[in-house]
Amino acid sequence: MVIFVKKLLTLVAIVCAVAFPAVSALKDDDIAGIIGTIKEKYDGLNPKQRFWAGAAAGFVGSRLALSSAMTAIKIGGVAFITYVLYLYLVSC
């Protein structure tokens, strides 16, 4: 299940990267238009649909954030262990 979710999120990220290749090239008016369109669609939802849209967005956002944080922590741990091992070997 976890692997499926990771693959799904990776697919979504790739699709978004292809669909919006030059986000930095967007002007403020373009971004405001995109956000306005999303807000209009969200405002048109009934309360149950808003709940599920928020839950889905929160779930995906938390998965992405936790995945990135765990990767950073693992890399930091490996770097620390490597550094300590290096210091141990140099002092011998």
N, CA and C of each residue as an Amber inpcrd file, in Angstrom:
protein
   276
   0.8260000  -1.1960000   0.0000000   0.0000000   0.0000000   0.0000000
   0.8680000   1.2580000   0.0000000   1.9330000   1.2480000   0.8230000
   2.8010000   2.4230000   0.9060000   3.5130000   2.6450000  -0.4240000
   3.9560000   1.5590000  -1.0470000   4.6400000   1.6820000  -2.3310000
   3.6850000   2.2320000  -3.3800000   2.4340000   1.7790000  -3.3510000
   1.4420000   2.2790000  -4.2990000   1.2330000   3.7780000  -4.1190000
   1.1390000   4.2330000  -2.8770000   0.9260000   5.6600000  -2.6070000
   2.1270000   6.4660000  -3.0920000   3.3390000   5.9530000  -2.8510000
   4.5340000   6.6710000  -3.3050000   4.5740000   6.7560000  -4.8230000
   4.2280000   5.6500000  -5.4830000   4.2180000   5.6700000  -6.9430000
   3.1460000   6.6120000  -7.4690000   1.9880000   6.6250000  -6.8040000
   0.9100000   7.5240000  -7.2130000   1.3360000   8.9760000  -7.0570000
   1.9500000   9.3110000  -5.9280000   2.3960000  10.6850000  -5.7100000
   3.5000000  11.0720000  -6.6880000   4.3670000  10.1240000  -7.0080000
   5.4060000  10.3920000  -8.0010000   4.7890000  10.6620000  -9.3600000
   3.7900000   9.8680000  -9.7210000   3.0980000  10.0770000 -10.9910000
   2.4280000  11.4500000 -11.0300000   1.7710000  11.8240000  -9.9330000
   1.1150000  13.1310000  -9.8700000   2.1520000  14.2480000 -10.0010000
   3.2920000  14.0920000  -9.3390000   4.3360000  15.1130000  -9.4230000
   4.8800000  15.2360000 -10.8380000   5.0620000  14.1070000 -11.5170000
   5.5620000  14.1410000 -12.8940000   4.5490000  14.7940000 -13.8140000
   3.2860000  14.4440000 -13.6450000   2.2450000  15.0380000 -14.4800000
   2.1760000  16.5410000 -14.2610000   2.2730000  16.9730000 -13.0020000
   2.2550000  18.4130000 -12.7090000   3.4790000  19.1130000 -13.2920000
   4.6280000  18.4460000 -13.2290000   5.8460000  19.0430000 -13.7830000
   5.7440000  19.1960000 -15.2890000   5.1100000  18.2330000 -15.9500000
   4.9400000  18.3140000 -17.3970000   3.8690000  19.3380000 -17.7580000
   2.7960000  19.3800000 -16.9650000   1.6930000  20.2900000 -17.2600000
   2.0770000  21.7450000 -17.0040000   2.9150000  21.9850000 -16.0050000
   3.3330000  23.3440000 -15.6600000   4.8550000  23.4150000 -15.6760000
   5.4740000  23.3700000 -16.8580000   6.9360000  23.2720000 -16.9290000
   7.6850000  24.5200000 -16.4840000   7.0830000  25.6670000 -16.6210000
   7.8060000  26.8970000 -16.3050000   6.9970000  27.7200000 -15.3130000
   6.9160000  27.2530000 -14.0880000   6.1460000  27.9580000 -13.0740000
   6.7510000  29.3280000 -12.8060000   8.0760000  29.4030000 -12.8280000
   8.7240000  30.6860000 -12.5580000   8.4560000  31.6920000 -13.6790000
   8.0890000  31.2050000 -14.8620000   7.8080000  32.1090000 -15.9730000
   6.3920000  32.6790000 -15.9010000   5.5670000  32.1340000 -15.0010000
   4.2100000  32.6530000 -14.8730000   4.2460000  34.0340000 -14.2440000
   3.3760000  34.8810000 -14.7100000   3.2790000  36.2240000 -14.1550000
   2.2720000  36.2130000 -13.0150000   2.2710000  37.2600000 -12.2300000
   1.3610000  37.3320000 -11.0900000  -0.0970000  37.2260000 -11.5230000
  -0.4310000  37.8000000 -12.6630000  -1.8080000  37.7260000 -13.1550000
  -2.1930000  36.2930000 -13.4970000  -1.2560000  35.5410000 -14.0730000
  -1.5290000  34.1470000 -14.4120000  -1.7680000  33.3260000 -13.1560000
  -0.9170000  33.5350000 -12.1450000  -1.0570000  32.7960000 -10.8950000
  -2.3660000  33.1600000 -10.2170000  -2.6990000  34.4520000 -10.2190000
  -3.9640000  34.8880000  -9.6210000  -5.1430000  34.2600000 -10.3650000
  -5.0370000  34.1210000 -11.6760000  -6.1070000  33.4930000 -12.4520000
  -6.2730000  32.0230000 -12.1100000  -5.1490000  31.3220000 -11.9470000
  -5.1970000  29.8990000 -11.5850000  -5.7980000  29.7300000 -10.2020000
  -5.3340000  30.5370000  -9.2550000  -5.8640000  30.4500000  -7.8930000
  -7.3320000  30.8290000  -7.8670000  -7.7070000  31.8290000  -8.6460000
  -9.1140000  32.2270000  -8.7170000  -9.9930000  31.1110000  -9.2620000
  -9.5100000  30.4060000 -10.2850000 -10.2740000  29.2910000 -10.8480000
 -10.4430000  28.1810000  -9.8190000  -9.3670000  27.8620000  -9.1060000
  -9.4530000  26.8250000  -8.0740000 -10.4230000  27.2530000  -6.9710000
 -10.3590000  28.5230000  -6.5700000 -11.2540000  29.0190000  -5.5160000
 -12.7090000  28.9690000  -5.9700000 -12.9820000  29.3160000  -7.2140000
 -14.3580000  29.2550000  -7.7270000 -14.8880000  27.8280000  -7.6930000
 -14.0560000  26.8870000  -8.1310000 -14.4900000  25.4880000  -8.1230000
 -14.6880000  24.9920000  -6.6930000 -13.8150000  25.3960000  -5.7800000
 -13.9400000  24.9750000  -4.3810000 -15.1890000  25.5760000  -3.7430000
 -15.4510000  26.8420000  -4.0380000 -16.6440000  27.4950000  -3.4820000
 -17.9280000  26.8550000  -3.9860000 -17.8960000  26.2550000  -5.1600000
 -19.0790000  25.6190000  -5.7250000 -19.3910000  24.2480000  -5.1360000
 -18.5000000  23.7300000  -4.3020000 -18.7170000  22.4150000  -3.7070000
 -19.6430000  22.5030000  -2.4960000 -20.3680000  21.4120000  -2.2460000
 -21.1900000  21.3860000  -1.0290000 -20.2760000  21.0300000   0.1500000
 -20.7530000  21.1500000   1.3980000 -19.8860000  20.9360000   2.5580000
 -19.2100000  19.5580000   2.6080000 -19.9040000  18.4980000   2.2190000
 -19.2810000  17.1740000   2.2370000 -18.1470000  17.0900000   1.2230000
 -18.3510000  17.6690000   0.0420000 -17.3060000  17.6540000  -0.9760000
 -16.1150000  18.5110000  -0.5380000 -16.3820000  19.6140000   0.1330000
 -15.2870000  20.4520000   0.6480000 -14.4750000  19.6800000   1.6770000
 -15.1820000  18.9460000   2.5370000 -14.4940000  18.1500000   3.5520000
 -13.5510000  17.1500000   2.9020000 -14.0460000  16.4050000   1.9220000
 -13.2280000  15.3830000   1.2790000 -12.1000000  15.9950000   0.4460000
 -12.3510000  17.1380000  -0.1730000 -11.2840000  17.8120000  -0.9240000
 -10.1810000  18.2740000   0.0220000 -10.5670000  18.8230000   1.1640000
  -9.5840000  19.2500000   2.1590000  -8.8240000  18.0850000   2.7550000
  -9.5490000  16.9820000   3.0190000  -8.9010000  15.7940000   3.5710000
  -7.8860000  15.2240000   2.5800000  -8.2590000  15.1680000   1.3110000
  -7.3480000  14.6430000   0.2930000  -6.1260000  15.5500000   0.1460000
  -6.3520000  16.8510000   0.1050000  -5.2280000  17.7840000  -0.0230000
  -4.3060000  17.6970000   1.1950000  -4.8870000  17.5890000   2.3740000
  -4.0870000  17.4580000   3.5890000  -3.2870000  16.1660000   3.6200000
  -3.9150000  15.0730000   3.1880000  -3.2370000  13.7830000   3.1660000
  -2.0490000  13.8140000   2.2130000  -2.2890000  14.3010000   1.0050000
  -1.2150000  14.3560000   0.0140000  -0.1110000  15.3010000   0.4740000
  -0.4960000  16.4550000   1.0090000   0.5020000  17.4070000   1.4890000
   1.3410000  16.8570000   2.6220000   0.6960000  16.1680000   3.5640000
   1.4410000  15.6050000   4.6920000   2.3600000  14.4840000   4.2220000
   1.9010000  13.6730000   3.2720000   2.7500000  12.5940000   2.7530000
   3.9940000  13.1670000   2.0720000   3.8060000  14.2010000   1.2710000
   4.9530000  14.8110000   0.5890000   5.9210000  15.4300000   1.5880000
   5.3740000  16.1380000   2.5790000   6.2270000  16.7960000   3.5710000
   6.9740000  15.7710000   4.4100000   6.2740000  14.7330000   4.8730000
   6.9230000  13.7310000   5.7040000   7.9490000  12.9280000   4.9150000
   7.6430000  12.6400000   3.6700000   8.5850000  11.9100000   2.8340000
   9.8740000  12.7090000   2.6560000   9.7330000  13.9870000   2.3710000
  10.9130000  14.8480000   2.2000000  11.6940000  14.9820000   3.4950000
  10.9720000  15.1460000   4.6110000  11.6360000  15.2950000   5.9040000
  12.3830000  14.0160000   6.2860000  11.7650000  12.8670000   6.0740000
  12.4220000  11.6110000   6.4170000  13.6670000  11.3860000   5.5550000
  13.5900000  11.7440000   4.2940000  14.7580000  11.6060000   3.4210000
  15.8910000  12.5070000   3.9100000  15.5650000  13.7350000   4.2840000
  16.5840000  14.6590000   4.7840000  17.1950000  14.1500000   6.0840000
  16.3720000  13.5960000   6.9640000  16.8750000  13.0670000   8.2370000
  17.7850000  11.8600000   7.9950000  17.3940000  10.9930000   7.0790000
  18.2190000   9.8230000   6.7750000  19.5680000  10.2380000   6.1900000
  19.5550000  11.1990000   5.2850000  20.8110000  11.6740000   4.6810000
  21.6870000  12.3260000   5.7490000  21.0670000  13.1080000   6.6250000
  21.8250000  13.7230000   7.7140000  22.4260000  12.6870000   8.6460000
  21.6590000  11.6360000   8.9420000  22.1720000  10.5660000   9.8020000
  23.3420000   9.8430000   9.1760000  23.2340000   9.5460000   7.8990000
  24.3390000   8.8750000   7.2000000  25.5730000   9.7740000   7.1680000
  25.3700000  11.0510000   6.9250000  26.5050000  11.9830000   6.8980000
  27.1730000  12.0550000   8.2670000  26.3750000  12.0870000   9.3380000
  26.9320000  12.1530000  10.6890000  27.7130000  10.8890000  11.0220000
  27.1370000   9.7270000  10.7200000  27.8150000   8.4680000  11.0010000
  29.1160000   8.3640000  10.2020000  29.0720000   8.7950000   8.9530000
  30.2730000   8.7750000   8.1210000  31.3470000   9.6960000   8.6980000
  30.9460000  10.8650000   9.1570000  31.8840000  11.8190000   9.7450000
  32.5140000  11.2520000  11.0150000  31.7020000  10.6680000  11.8980000
  32.2220000  10.0890000  13.1240000  33.1580000   8.9230000  12.8170000
  32.7890000   8.0960000  11.8620000  33.6550000   6.9830000  11.4640000
  34.9790000   7.5160000  10.9070000  34.9010000   8.5710000  10.1220000
  36.1180000   9.1860000   9.5830000  37.0110000   9.6920000  10.7090000
  36.4340000  10.3790000  11.6810000  37.2180000  10.8700000  12.8090000
  37.8400000   9.7370000  13.6060000  37.0900000   8.6600000  13.7580000
  37.6150000   7.4940000  14.4960000  38.7940000   6.8780000  13.7530000
  38.6590000   6.7300000  12.4350000  39.7160000   6.1140000  11.6600000
  40.9500000   6.9950000  11.5670000  40.7620000   8.3030000  11.5120000
  41.8970000   9.2260000  11.4280000  42.6590000   9.2450000  12.7530000
  41.9530000   9.1280000  13.8630000  42.6250000   9.2070000  15.1630000
  43.3710000   7.9300000  15.5210000  43.1110000   6.8290000  14.8100000
  43.7970000   5.5550000  15.1220000  45.1790000   5.5220000  14.5930000
